[in-house]
Amino acid sequence: MRKNSTYEVFQRSLITARRNKNLTQAQLAVLLNRPQSFVCKYEIGERRLDVIEFIEVCRVLSISPEIFIREMINQS
């Protein structure tokens, strides 16, 4: 999958959000009721999150999707 700079910012922001909560990929995957490979694949860009998956990740990380996107846009 070809990456673009905006999606790379999105990926880095998701990784940062997970790390800020002191969670490993495996720990986040358990909270999402998904395999660890799910988290790994979206973090490395092998797969993309749809909007429902993104909202679920935000919910589990206790972050606002709106604020996350606003901050991500400011970084790109």
C-alpha positions, 0 to 999 in steps of 0.5 A: 500500500502506497503511503502519503504524508497525511496518512503517515502523520495519522499513523505516527499520531496513533502510535504516539497516542498509544505510547502516551497511555503506556500501552504496548501493541499487544495490550491495546489489541486486548482492549480492542478485542483484536489480534496484536497484528491488527494494531501492528498492521495499521501502525506500519501502514499495511492496513488502514482503519475505517472510521468505525475502527478509528473511533473504537481505537480512540474510545479505548485510548480515552481520546477524542476523535475530533481533537485527535484529528484537529491535532493531526491536521495541525501537524501535517 
